[in-house]
Amino acid sequence: MIAKILKLDKKLFDGEAREVVLPAVEGEMCLLPNHISSVVMLKKGEIKVFKPTGEYPAVFEISGGVCSFFDNKAVFIVS
């Protein structure tokens, strides 16, 4: 899947991911390839992007935002 993490003033991440763990308002959530389409509100916490190569995740601190997942593309607009 493709993951993009964007702030109003810069792009934090744009690339392939095998898994993304995110701090949803309802609790921690994991997106995997072919996940059902969804829009999720985010709370303060960490977005962890696991790359296909299996290395340690890229971790991004956020204070809130929204995530949309459609057609194997996750787009995060965060603050």
C-alpha positions as CSV (number, residue, x, y, z in Angstrom):
1,M,0.0,0.0,0.0
2,I,1.0,3.6,-0.4
3,A,1.1,5.9,2.7
4,K,1.3,9.7,2.7
5,I,1.5,11.7,6.0
6,L,1.1,15.4,5.4
7,K,1.1,18.5,7.6
8,L,-0.1,21.9,6.3
9,D,3.5,23.1,5.7
10,K,5.4,19.9,4.8
11,K,5.3,16.2,3.8
12,L,6.4,13.8,6.5
13,F,6.2,10.6,4.6
14,D,5.4,9.4,1.1
15,G,6.1,5.8,0.2
16,E,5.4,2.1,0.3
17,A,4.2,0.5,3.6
18,R,3.3,-3.0,4.6
19,E,1.5,-1.9,7.8
20,V,0.6,1.4,9.4
21,V,-0.4,1.7,13.1
22,L,-2.3,4.8,14.0
23,P,-3.8,6.5,17.1
24,A,-7.5,6.5,16.2
25,V,-10.0,8.3,18.5
26,E,-11.6,5.0,19.2
27,G,-8.2,3.3,20.0
28,E,-5.1,2.1,18.3
29,M,-5.7,0.8,14.8
30,C,-3.7,-1.1,12.2
31,L,-4.0,-0.7,8.4
32,L,-2.8,-3.5,6.2
33,P,-3.0,-3.8,2.4
34,N,-6.5,-4.4,1.1
35,H,-8.1,-3.0,4.3
36,I,-11.7,-1.9,4.0
37,S,-12.1,1.7,2.9
38,S,-12.5,4.1,5.8
39,V,-12.1,7.6,7.2
40,V,-10.7,7.8,10.7
41,M,-10.3,10.7,13.2
42,L,-6.9,10.7,14.9
43,K,-5.9,11.7,18.4
44,K,-2.5,12.7,19.9
45,G,0.0,9.9,19.6
46,E,2.3,8.2,17.1
47,I,1.8,7.0,13.6
48,K,4.2,4.0,12.9
49,V,4.9,3.1,9.3
50,F,6.4,-0.3,8.7
51,K,8.1,-0.4,5.4
52,P,8.1,-3.6,3.1
53,T,11.8,-4.2,3.7
54,G,11.1,-5.2,7.4
55,E,13.2,-2.6,9.0
56,Y,12.2,-0.7,12.2
57,P,9.2,1.5,11.7
58,A,9.3,5.2,10.9
59,V,7.6,7.0,13.8
60,F,5.8,10.3,13.6
61,E,4.4,12.2,16.6
62,I,1.1,13.9,15.9
63,S,-1.4,15.9,18.0
64,G,-4.4,15.0,15.9
65,G,-5.8,14.7,12.4
66,V,-7.7,12.5,10.0
67,C,-6.8,9.5,7.8
68,S,-8.6,8.3,4.7
69,F,-7.9,4.8,3.3
70,F,-9.2,3.9,-0.3
71,D,-7.7,1.7,-3.0
72,N,-4.7,0.7,-1.0
73,K,-3.7,4.4,-0.4
74,A,-3.6,5.8,3.1
75,V,-3.5,9.6,3.3
76,F,-3.0,11.3,6.7
77,I,-3.6,15.0,7.3
78,V,-2.1,15.7,10.7
79,S,-1.2,18.5,13.1
